[in-house]
Amino acid sequence: MKKILLLSSFVALASVAATAEFIEPSVYENGGFCGFSPNGQYTAAQCYGTVIIVDVKNGVHYSYEISDFNEYSIGNGNSFSNTGIIVGSTTPIVDAAYWENGEWHQLPTSQYEGLNNLTNGITPDGSRICGTIGLEPVSLDTDNTMQIPVVWERKEDGTYSEPIRLPYPEKDFTNRAPQYATALCISDDGKTIVGQVTDCSGFFQFPIAYIEDAEGKWTYKYLCYNKIIPEGTVVEYPGDYPEGPDASDYMTEAEQAAYQAAYQEWVMGGYQGDMPEESSFMTAEEKAAYDQAKAEHDAKVDEWTPKSEAFYDTLAGLLDNAPAFEFNDVHITPNGKTYISSDGVNMSEPGSWFPEMHYTPWLIDIETEDVTKLNFDKSMSINSVANDNVYFACNGQGNIPMTGYIIENGKYTDLYDFLSAKSPEMKEWVEQFLIELVPDYEMDENGDFIEVNKEYKYTGMTYASADLGQMAFWNDCPSDYNLYAKGYLCDLSQFSGVKDVISAGKNTIKFDKEGNLIVDGDIKNMSVYDLSGREILTTAKPQGIVSSKLSSGIYIVKAHTTDGASFSAKIAK
């Protein structure tokens, strides 16, 4: 572990308000950023088993490098708390772990130790962690469920409980055990967890939510199940191919030895002539019994074959029409109301070496199961959620280049344009660092290939704090074979215009240290809106503590005073 003071650009992040000077984003080689804490203090980058954790507020980072004995990774969900706990896994055994105060700690897994236990999501206050524990090693040779969802509870002494198993479907739509039931992201209050159920075949990913009621009881709920398996569809798994008789079971040891000797002689002779048959070494009675068993087996196969064909035809039909949610592509809004994933459709020609995928984000209301599909003209897959109304997406990992987007109120903006609009200095930085001329070849009018430089804009996968004050994003580096990725860490609070206290004369409105909205003065009425323009609070003659229930983020406050004046501004909690 290394604890290192960062470059001056990082140190400046903690003192934005003290200077109007442009703060240039920091560049990370091989910085595959993978998340942000809602309050913007913590982020991390990972690359093939090495992790760098950044404490943005204090301007330090912690580096954990891959070795023969250790490998590190951050979880697949909302893995960052506001309290400095980050969840992931470490080796030599892949096991559930969390990082806190510069050290990695193993979570209790008792009898599940060494079975690919993973942590993925954590509440902002660090009180709950969600993840999966392994019931058996991950293998293609098993028909059993390999991973199931769990939560860990923070105890008074700061440690975590043994994993608490969440309920999950123990049979899939074919009446077989699903491969996985995962828990990937958790709501701010810790009462709603979302994940996926992978069916036994591995072809279908079912959205699932685990919900805790007022009495602390957990239940699970499939989401949009009938959009994958239409109501009334009957899928009958016919069982495995009938097991046939083993000829050796009908032979003595001497007969088996004679057959093996004849077989080896045939092999050593270059496979000339007919291959020896075991039945030739049986007595007449043995052969009759074996032939009878073979006939019974053939009859079972004749009965099984049409059922198997019908089953796989039905399965193929479902695959042609079902939404293809990517494995582990799951997000949740902080308020726990919306499940987010993306449906991928292969748009390339049949047999293409490089499939061209078009992704469409799905927003699923967890209570009503209503679906909003963001049918944009561009392919994009959600990769992170900043707050209840702001999501980040890209055109899919592996594309060259990955293009990042910010989605607000159902509309998207290219991240390149979003950043460029911040200030002339930011636009200049964007043009310098996020545009690259990559050599390519095109056919000229004579049919000859000529080398050309194509202009690519590199933004890619993006993560941000809830108020968008801090942002990190990364992209592949196909033109630089020495680099896996290039990441950028940006302080956007220098452009936000957000205030801690707004005032007009003797009237003030502010958030105190506990997060309460405090009003002082002669204010006639006041309304509070989120960044999407949705009114979330209105009150007449407010005074003192008005609300402590607002989640972290940026709000617009509009107020009218008793003498007829009015004022409004952005304010951050």
N, C-alpha and C positions, 0 to 999 in steps of 0.2 A: 504494500500500500504506500502511495506517495501523496503527501499533502503539499501542494505547491501554490504559492501566490501567482495570480494570473497576470497577464499583460495589462498595461494601463487602461486599455479599452474596457476591460472587465471591472477594474477597480472603480472606474467612473460610473458604473451602473448604479451604485449605491447612493450617488449624490446628484441625481439628475436635476433636481430642483435648483441646485446651486449654480447652474451654468446654463446659458442659452446656446453654448457651442455645440455643434453637431457631434453626436457620439457615433462613431463609425462602428458598424457591426463587426464582431469578431469572427474570424475564419478558422475552422477546424479541419485539418486533413484527417481523412478516415473518421469523420464525425457523423456517424449515422444516428442522429438524434431520435429519441423514441418516446418523449413525453415531457410534460410540464406539470408542476404542482399548480392548483388553482390560484394560489396567491402569487405565483410567479417567482418564488424564491429558488426552487430546485428544478433542475433538468438533468438529463443524462444522454450520453451518446454511447453506442455500442458497435463493435465491429469484430465478428468472428471470435467471440469469447473474451474480448477485452472491453471493459466498461470504464467510462469517465463520468463521474458525478460532479455536477457544478452547483455550488451554492452561490447563486447570482448576487444576492444581497450583500454577502460578506466578501465577495471577490476571491473565492478559493475553489479549487477543485481537487478531487480525489481520484487517483488512477489505479485501476486494478487490472493487471495484465495477465493474459493467458499464459500458462506454463504447462509442463508435463503433469502437474498435480492439481492445477486449479483452472477453472473456466467460469466466467460470470455472464449473467444475462438479466435483463429487466423483463418484467412480466408482460403479457400480451394485452392487458387492459388499461384502466386508469390507475396506474401503478404508483402515483406520487401523492403523498399527503402534504398538508400545509405545515405539519409538525416536524418535518425532516425525516420521515420514514419512507423508504422506497422499497417496493417488493420485487422479488425476482427469484433467481436460483443460483446455486454454486455447485461446483464439483469438488472432490473426486466422484461423489455420487450426485446425480441430478436430484436435488432435493429442495424443498420449499425453504426460502430464506428471505430475510429483509435486511436492509441497510439502515443504520441509525448512528449518528455521532461518529462517523468515520469508520465504523466497523460493520462487518457482516455477521448476522446471527441466524442460526438454524431455527426454524419453527418446529414445535413438537409434531412428530408424525408417528410415534410409537410403532405399532405393528406394520405400518406401511413403509417403513424406512427402505430406501433404495429402489422404490418402485415408480420412479419418474413423477414425484410430487412437485406441483408447481403452484406458485402464487401469481395472481394476475391483477387484482384490483384492491384498492384500499380507500376507506372514507377519508375526507379531508382532515378529520381530527385524529386519524390513526386508530380509532377504536375497533374497527372491523377490517379483516382481510378476507378476500374470497379467492378461491383457487380450486385445484383438483388434487386428489390423492389417487395413487394407483392401486388397483386390486390385484393386478398381475403385470408382468413385464409386457411392454408394447410388442406385439408380434402379429404377423399376417396369418399365423397358424392357429390362432385361437378364435373361437366363436363366442367368447365371453366378453362382458363389459370390462374394459381395461382401465378407465378412469371415471371417477364420479365427483360431483361437486361438494365442496365443504366451505365452512367459514371458521376463522379463528377469532376469538374475542380477546381484547386487551384487558388484562387483569390489573388490579390496583397496584401491584408491585412493578408494573411496566412490562412484564412478560406476557406471553400469549398462551391461551388455553390449548388443549388438545384439539384436533380438527373435529368440528361438529358436522356430521353428514347431513346434507340437504336431501329432501325427497326428490326422486327423479323417476322417469318411466323405465321400468325394468324390462319391457318388451317393446319392440318397434312395430311398425305397421304390418310386418310379416310374421309377427309372433316370435321373433328371435331377439336375443339380447343385443342392444345397441353397442357399437364400438366404444363411444365416448358420450358422457354427459358432462359438459364443461360449465364452469362459472368464471366469467371473464371480466365483467365490469360491475361496479356497485354504486348505488345512488349515494348522495351526500348524507342522507339520514341512515344509511346502512340497511334499510328495510326492503329494498328491491335489488335483486341481482339478476343479471342476464347472461346467457351463454348459448350453447348449441347442443343439440343431440345429433350425433352421427349414427345413421342406421347401420345394421349389420353388414350391408354390402359396401359401405363407405361412399356411396354415391350421393346420398341426400343429407343436407344439413338443415335441421329443423330449429327455428328460433324458439327459445324457451325463456321464461321468466320465473324466478323463485321469489315468493312474496311472503313477508312476515306479517302476521296480523297483530292486533292489539294485545293478545295474550301471549305473544312470542312464538306462536306456532307457524312453521313454514309449510307452504304448499307450492306446487309447481303448476305452471300454466303454459301449454303450447300456444304459440302465436301464429295465426294465419295457417293453421294446419291444413285446412281445406283448399288452400291455394297450392299446396304441394301434393296432397292426396285428396282428390275431389271426393266430396261426400257420396257415399254409395259404392265407391270403388272397392272391389273384393280382391285382395292379394293373398293367395294361398301358397305359402312356401311348401314345396312337395317333399322337403327333406333332402338329405345328401344322396348322391348316387348309391344305389343299393350295393352293399358289400358282398362280393362274390366268394365262393368257397376257395380255400387255399389247398392246392393239391397235396402239399406236404402233410396236411392233417389226415390224409387217407393212405399214407405210406409208412412202412416201418423205417427205423433208422438205417438199416442195411440197404433198403431200397432208395432212400434219399441219398446215401453215400454213393451208390452205384450211378444214380442219375447225375450227381455232381461231377463224378469222374468222367462220364461220357460227355457232359457239357464242356468241361475244361479241355478235353481232347479235341472237341469240335472247334473250340475257340483257337487253340494252339495250331490247329490244322488250317487256319486261315478262313474259317467259316465256310468251308466247302461242304456241299451236300445239305441234307435236311437237318435242321436243328433238332436235337433230341427232345422228346416230349415226356413229361413226368408220367403221363398215363401209361406209357410203354413199359414202365418199371413196376406197375401195380399188378396185383393178382386180379383175376376176373371179378371176384366179389368186390374188391376195393374199387376197381374201375366202374363197376355198376353203381356203387354208392356215390362216387364222385360225379358221374354223369347225371345221376338223379338230382344231386345238389346243384349242378350247373343248369339243368333244365328249370328248376324252381327259381334260380337266380335270373335266368333269361326272362321268365314270366314276370318277375318283379320289375325288371328293366323295361319291359314292354308296357307295363302299367304306369311306371314312373315317367317315361320319356314324354308323352303328350302333356302331362301335368307340368313338367319342367319347362317345356317349350312355351306353354301358356303363361307360366309365371314370368319368364324372362321377356316375353313379348309385352306383357303388361308393364313390367318394370321399364322397358325401353320406351314405351308410350308415355309413362309418367315423366321420365327423364327429358323427353322432348318438349314437355310443356311446363315443367316445374321451374320455379326460380332457382337459379344456381348460386346460392350464397357461398362465398368463399369460406374455407375453414378458418376459424378464429377471427373472422371479419365481423366484430360485434362491438357496439358502443351503446352508451346510455346517457341521456341528459341528466344533469346534476339533480334535478327535481324528481327523478325516477319515473317520469311519465312516458318517455318515448324510447323505444328500442330502435336502433339504427344499424342497418347493414346495407350491402350493395349486391345487386344481382348482375352476374356476368353472362354475356352472350357472345359466343364465338362468331365473328363476322367474316372470317377468312374463308378462302376456297377450300373445299374438301381435300385432305391430304397435304395441306400446307405445313411446311416445316416450322413456321413461326406464326402461331395463332394470333389473330388480331381480335382482342377482346373489347367489347363495349360494355361499360359498367353503368348501372342506373341505381342511385341511392334510394333506399326504402326507409321511410319514417313510419314506424308502427306504434300506434297508441296502445300502451300496454293494458289499459282498462277496457277499451272498446274494441280493440284490434282493427280499428280503421287504419287504412294504409294511404300514405301520401307518397307517390313516386315522383322523384325529381327528374322528369324526362327532359334533361337538357340536350342541346344540340351536340355537346361534347361528352365523351366518355369520362366518367369520374367515379371514383370509389372513395367513400368517407374514410379518413384515416385518424381523425381525432375530433373531439368535441371540446370547445372552449367554455361555452355556457349553454343555457337552455335554448338559445336562439342562433348561435354561431357555430358553424362546423367547418372543418378543413377537409379538402379532398384532393386527390391527384388522379392522373389518368392511368394509374396502375403501375406497380413496381415491375421493373424490367423494361419499361418503355424508354426510348432514347429520344429526347430527354423526358424525365418525369416532369410534368407540368402541375404546379400547385394552384389551388383555387380556394377562395374563402366564400362560404355560402351564408347569407343572411336573409332572413325573411323569404326564403324560397328563391332567391336570385343569387347568381354567382358572379364573382369578379376574379379575373386572373390575378394571382398573387403578385406577378410582375407589375401589373398596373396598380394594384393596391399599394404596394411599397413605393412605386415611383411617384405617386400622388402626394406622398407625405411632405416633401420639401424638395427644393432644387438640389440640395446636397445629397439627399437620399436617392433622388433620381440619378444623379451622377454616379453614386456608388453602385446602384443597381446595374447601370449600363457597363460599368467597369468589371464587376465581378460576376454578373449573372448572364452575360452574353458571351458565347464562345463560338468561334468559327471552326467547324469540324470538317476535315477533308472527306469528300465523297466523290463518287463517279457518276457521270451522266452521259448519255449517248448523244453525240452531236448530229447534225443534219446528214453527215456522211456515214453514219452508223458506227462511228468510232467512239470509244469511251474516253472521256476527258476528265481530268481531276478538277473539281470545283470545291469551294468552301461554302458550306451551309451554315446559316446563322441559327444557333439553338439558344433558347432561353431556359436557364436552369433554375428552377425553384423547387418543385418536388414535394416531398412529404413534410407537412407542417404541423407544429404543435405550438400552443400559446397559453398564457395565463387566462383566467376567466375574464379579466377586464381588457385583454389584448395588449396589456402594457409591455409584456415580454413575449418574444417569439423565437422559435428555433425551427430550422428546416434544413433538409439535406437532399442531395441528388447523387446519382451514380456518376462515375468519371470514365466514360468509355474511351475518351481520347487520351487518357493518362493511365498507362498500364501499371504504374507504381502506386496508384491510389484506388481503393475500393469506393470511397465516397468523399464528398466534400460537404461540410456542414457550416451553418451560419447561425450566430446567436445575436439577436437584435433587441435593442432597447427602444420600444416604441412609445414609452410613456413621455418622452421628450416632445411628442407631437399631439398628445391627447387633449390637453386643455382641461384635464380633470382636476377638481379642487377637493381639498379635505373639508373646508368650511366655505359656505356661501353666505353672503350677507348683503343687506341693504339698510343703511343707517344703523339703528339699534337692533334690527332684526337679524337673527342668525339661524342657520340650519346646518347641522353637522352630524357625523357619526362619531361616537365616543370610542374609547379603546375596547370596550366590550362589544362593539358593533351595533349599539342602540342608536336609532335616529332621534336626535335631540333638537327641539325647536325652542327658541327663546325670542320674545318680542311680541309686538301687536300684529299677529298674522290672522287674517280673516279666514282664509282657506288655503289648502295646499294639496297638490296632486303629485304623485310620483309615477314615473313611467320607466319601463326598461328600454333598452336600446332599439327594440323593434317597434317602439311607439305604443306598446300595450300598457294601459293604465293598471297599475297593480296596487295603488293605495290612494285614497282620497279622504280628506277629513276637514271638518270645519272647526275653526278656533283651536288649532293644535297648540299644545304647550307641554313642555317637559319631554319625557320619553314617549315618542309616538309609536315606534315599532322596533322590535328586536328580531322579527321573523324574516327579514329580507336576507336572501342568500348573498354570498360575496359577488361583487361585480360593480358595474358602472350604471348609475341611474340618472335620469333627468328630472329635476325638481322644479315645479312651477308654483309660485306662491303669490297671493294677493294680500296686501296689508290693509289694516282697518282704515287708513287714510286714502285708499284708492290707488296706491302705487302697486307695481308688480315687478317681479324679478324671477329669473330662471337661470339654471346652470347645470352642468354635469357634476355629480358628486360620487365618490368611490367609497365602497365599504370594503 
